[in-house]
Every structure is written in C-alpha cells, then in structure tokens.
C-alpha cells in the first residue's frame, strides 16, 4: 500500500501531500469547485481537535453561540477595510426559489424570486455578530462578552487544495467585546497563547508566536497576532490568528456601552480563529512516505492490535485483555479481527492512516508471554511482556507525542537562518528553504518588493524578537529588529 | 421577572412561546429574514442534545463526515420527487464576487462573476452525498456505509418561528447505504428507535412512533418513519424522521455494487434527521408561566446555589463543599456569588432559564446544618440536611426527569381521543385539541379534504396501531386501522 504514494523527498511534495490526503482517507475533492468532502477519518481527527479546543475555550471563560450563515450585502460595506478584504471572494445568494424549466426537463432559477438585497455566504462573521451585539451590550455590566462559534465559512478562492485552501471550510471564530483597549489586547494575546499551546502540546507542532505586519493584517484589525509553523518542505504555514480589532467594528455597527462613570463609549473587540487547515498543517509536520503520522493526542485510534498471522481464540482472548487494560487507562484501541487480509497488508494500512502504535500478537510470542509493539513515528519494533503492556503503551504514547514535537522542532531549528544580505536571502530560499530571520526597513513597499522578487513574505514579527540594530536586507535602511520571512502556504 | 412573560394558559400560547425564547436567552431573530441567532443558553442546550445523539449514533456503528454546503443545481433534478419537494424553497448562489459600486459607496454583485451553473445552499444532502457514494461503493465489502453529518441547512420558508421553522437551521443527517432492502429498512427502524429513545429518556418527551402517509412522505423516500409529540396547546409536532429511500437515489446517481455472487445491483439507502426544532419541542412540552423548564439530563446547569440574602465567607465555604460533592457525582452546578442582586430576583432568573434545582443557603439554616432545596418542575421547597445533600440531589434530579416525562405523558393521554364521526372530530379539534385516533379510507384525496376542512393532518400511522374494522371518519368508506390526526406545527 505504501508503494502507492509519491515519495515526500523525491521532489514532488505537493503530490505526496495529495496522496496522503487521499490514501489515508482524509478528504477528497467534490463536484463543487473548491469544496472538499471531509471523509470519516479526516473528520474524526477534526473532532479530536475541535473537542480539545472547545475545552480550552470554555476553560478560559468562553461560551458558544450560533449566528446566521448569511450576511446582508450592505453589512460588509460598513467597515471599509473589511469589505476591501473580502468582497472579491464572496459567494452571493441572489434568489430564493427554483422552478420547472418551461423549455426542458430540469429546473431553473425563478426570476420572480429575486432577493431585494443579496445575501453573502459568510466569509467570516464580524459584521453580522457586531450588528447583533448592538442589542446585547448596553452597559459595562454586559462586558466582557466572550463568545465563540463553530461554523462553516466560504471564501471563493481561485486555487484550492484540500484542507489548506478550500472554498468552504470548517472553523471556529471567537468574537469578544470588552470595555477597555487593554482588556481586549490581553484577550487577543491570551487566545494566541491558547492556539500556541494547542499546536505544541496536542498537534506536536512547534510554532512561532508573532504579529503580522500592517500589510498582512486581517481586514478590519488594528493588530493581528499569529502562530506560524514550518512544514517539511521548508514552507511556512499560518496556523491560527487572533485579532485586536480596536473599536473598528463597534464604530461601524454603532455598539456603545455606558461606563461605570456613566459615559458612553464604543466597545473594544477581538476575533480569533483556527480552521480545518490545521489538518493540512498536521499532515505536513509529521507524515512520511508510508503515510500519515499522527500525534497520539489527536489520533482517533491510538493503538491497533493485529493477530499474526490470523485471529485464533487464544489471540482474541489476549487482545481482549489488552484492550480492557488500555481502555482503563483512557487509551483508544481497536482489535483487527479480519481473517482475510494478511498481516503485512494490515501493517501498511494502519501505517497509512497514522495509528501511533501497533501491537502484533502471534502464537509463539504469546506462549512466551510477549507481544510485538511497533511505533509509527520511528518504525521501531519492541518485544514487550504482556503483564506490563498497559504501562508500557501509556509511556510509549507519551514518548511518541514528545518525539514528534522534538523532531519537528529540530527540523525547524535547522531550517531557521539568520541572513544579512539579499543574495544569501535568495540562496537560502532556493536552497534549504525554511524561515529566514532578517532585518527589514519597516515599509510595505519593501515588503512587497521582496515578495515580488522572491515569493517570500514576512510571516510575522516574532513576539520574542530582540531589539537589535541592523540594516534592511533589501534596501540597507536602518532596522531595529529581525522579522521572520518565508515562502508560505 | 416572571411577570414579564405572557401567560401560557391565558390564550396566546404563541406569544408565550416567543417570550420564553427571548427571556430565557435561547434565540432571537436576526436581520436576515427567517434566520435566527442561537444565543449561548440555547446553544448550550443544543450542545447537550448533540453530544448525546452523537454518542447514540456512534454506539450504533455510525461515523461522522462532512459534505459540501453547496449543491449543483442539476443534482437536484436527478431525483424527480426530491426536486419537486425542495425546488420552491432553495437559496441560490449565482455569483462569486462583489465589486465596488461605480455609482456609489457600497458594493454590488460583479456581473462578470456569474457562475456557469448555479449552486443551491443544501436544504438536505441526499444528492451531493449519493453523488459521492458512487465513488466509494464498488462491492458488497464496502457496505453497509453508515455515515452521519452535523450541519446547517437552508429552506426558504415563508413563515418562520424561532427553532420551529427557520430558513437556516442546524441538524444532523444520517445517510446510509446497504446491500439489501431488508437491511436498509432495519436501519431506518433502528434510527427511529434511537430518536424515540432520545426523546423519551433525555428530553422527557413521550412520542408516538409511526409511518407517514404517502402524501406526507419525505421527497424521494419510499417510506418515512417519524416520531410525533404533543405540545401543551394540543398541537402536534414532528420531532424526527427516518426514511427508507429504496433504490431511488442509487438509481438517480448510478450507485451500483457487486454482490457476493458477482452480480451488479443498485444500493439501498436510508436517511434520517433531527434538528434544532427539538429545542422548540422541549420548550412546548415542559415550560410554564415562570419560564423554561428543562429535563435535568439536558440542562446546561443542573443545580444553582444561591446565598441568602448575600454571600458570606461561611456560605461560600458551604457552597464549595456542596459543589465538590455534586461534581463528584457528575452533576453540573453553579454558585451565584453576585452580591448586588437580591435572592428573589435571582430565583426568578434561574426559574426563567430552567435550572432544575436551586439550593438556597442562609446563615440560620446553615447553623442548623441544613439548606433549602427548590425544584423547578413542581416549585416545591424542601429543607435538606447538608450531610446528605449529594445523594439527595442526585435522586431529586432523577425524580424531576421522570416526573416531567410522566406529566407530559399524562397530558398526552388526556388529549388523545378516539373519534368515529366527523362532527365529533371537529368538536374535539376546536375544543380540547390533541391527537385524534380515527379511521381513514386510505386515500390522499380524503386526507387533503380533511385538512382543508379542519387544518388537521394525518401525523402518522402509529406502528402499534392494531387492525380494527371501521369506517372513514369523513367518507364512511371501510378502513382497517385508526390513524393519528392533529393540527400540527
């Protein structure tokens, strides 16, 4: 089975990615341009992500709600930067009825059912939510308002790829309202930290926390925080963003509150989101030529038990015991009792879908009180005594989780280069790729010129970036800190 | 606070319903026609429902997946009855871009961005899913395929009411594929039973299991099973449906499989769904003039602790202990430490949002080792010893859950009438209302005539309906069993 996928290192990383998405049963293209079908295995991973994130949002005081899919066209125009950012990729509903085609057998759009005002399928929900918040916020007592929404959104992208960029995608969008600027900024920073925590501790994906440049900011934000991660092909991927929106949307939708001092003020806002794109990031952080590699904390099945060569009553009995012991420790486990497929075929299959640990049970091993344990990340195989199996596996899952993180971190460190001149800048990009830490003169003009010349963008100004005098890698103008460049997804 | 809502029994049940939706913070209308905003408390109830249903679906072998929001217009036409049923209420996407209005300040739909084929916002997903299944099903080994989707759908209803009938709503739709007709029928029946179980054991809402008449069947189904419940105003509400689709969609989308005998056959299908409408059903089954009444199993907060008259360190300490003991028993509990609002105000507030149990802690009671416990369903108050509080509350929640079910069942029994002549039929409908069990001659013509004359429809042919000779309540023609009539939501 593994033979079927393109080699990751053979050059066509993009084809390797598509093969993983397809062969691991994660998603497939649909007949609707740019929209994907998320298949059961892909959706099971999303459920694990969603449940963990949802817990983290609730632990930080947020509640869920649901706002309409449709946004009146006029709402988009109320915030100038926002409409500028989204108008070009909007799916527009213009009619509300079909009718029989009088000249054919199918249906046509009923011209009599034209909407007075067109509706936009939400690309993001700031406008409809802030229009709603106007009715909810009257006084400082109504603040902070800490709401999250799990939803589908649509952005009519011209070039799409499963998970990474699709016309429709699933995401969560937090929309909070605050009485002070400081509190809103603290919220935006807190949620960035929640995302970074999730990425590092659950996805085993190291991230750089930073701020976007003015040019790369969310349409309507005063400040955009982001986490950036590095994929195995040396390209960066923005994994999550958290925006301080200032009073922009409060002003656009006239949302004011009475302060304790009885003064009327506009409300301060944040919004923050991550999406099914994270599944793409997960694939490109850990997987290999044998298929998907999943961190144990996000694996729908953590352990699979395979009888060797075929199920027997003794093996089934041993498997039952192991399953019981593992489940008692909160480990998800499956026993593959199929008696048609050969073990080698099953091994390849479970490697392809990324099950972190495989336990092989054969008659001879069993007689000796042992089983064979194989880990997906390193492909190592160990002989383990049955009596210790639950503790062993529990520790092993922990080891795999941390090994994946350390491996990805090492890769990132090896692919992060400080560069001080433009020739080297280009050489690194075309050579080993990865992140480049370089000085920049702070202008959008230079940022865009560099992008035009190299396709590299400023991923972020890292939060931990130290002040350091230097000169812009392109213009030689003075700079006070390095920023993070990369070619990106 | 309770004074603010319209009386349920005073005549305007509809206004009472809207008041509950609004005052209990469940939902509100949005600026988008027919679309609602589901507010945090309403959404928290939906989350409880969703999590429980999701567990029941997984326990019966189903997995989740996600299919596109948009359906190509031509797909709808492929199944004749299906398009007939949905064409008149479709939101249609015709364009994919906006642009600046050259004659104004806003944005207009860019006429150059017209889609070649219009896209329908899914009113239900049979068509896109069966188009996808064609690629997934080749042999009997690929069957059964047991998939569920949690999603938003849009049906452009002309008259809408929060939860009961909205243009956009949240739901789940199961879509399964089978190799035999018997297996598909068994699946449709199994899922009806899952819904009935959920309604009765979690919503505390008794339901009648039945089959729809041909006239009321889902567009594209061979047979539609349903659960029907009775609201407090004597009107029926369809709470869930499960369809045996025969080979209709397999034929429309050319989905065939190779049998064990190597013969090519069309696949058999089911689909089944429940929606946020269940929240409307929940409201109208249990609530009263003081607000929402929730069955403990679906209450986001099961117990609230209110200090009387104000929080003190001693009360806080006692509350901490109680919370710890209740949480250890898996009970969700909140301590209201607000020191501004008076107890009476808080009592009304928690009654309004339907918290099943309230514990009041006052200094004098506390000194005597006691607290006051009030149940939301009957408004009874009890003095309970602190030492037994966890066991007491656990049992009380169980009692409330079963009391709500029994109360609703008793109401339904009192409002189910066997009727044998048309005058009585009309009198019962206009009098006490409720379900009517009457004979019907089996024709769509009679069914529609009765509807025209009385606004009552055949809710279902109950599964437990016994064969019994009789004559049609309208036409006097012979009939072999009674069917269930009611006016309905």
Interface residues (C-beta under 8 A of the other chain):
Chain A: X28 X30 X31 X32 X35 X36 X37 X38 X39 X40 X43 X44 X46 X47 X63 X64 X65 X66 X67 X68 X69 X70 X71 X72 X73 X74 X75 X76 X77 X83 X87 X88 X89 X90 X91 X92 X93 X94 X95 X96 X97 X98 X99 X100 X105 X106 X107 X109 X118 X119 X120 X121 X128 X131 X132 X135 X147 X151 X152 X154 X156 X168 X170
Chain B: X28 X30 X31 X32 X35 X36 X37 X38 X39 X40 X43 X44 X46 X47 X63 X64 X65 X66 X67 X68 X69 X70 X71 X72 X73 X74 X75 X76 X77 X83 X87 X88 X89 X90 X91 X92 X93 X94 X95 X96 X97 X98 X99 X100 X105 X106 X107 X109 X118 X119 X120 X121 X128 X131 X132 X135 X147 X151 X152 X154 X156 X168 X170
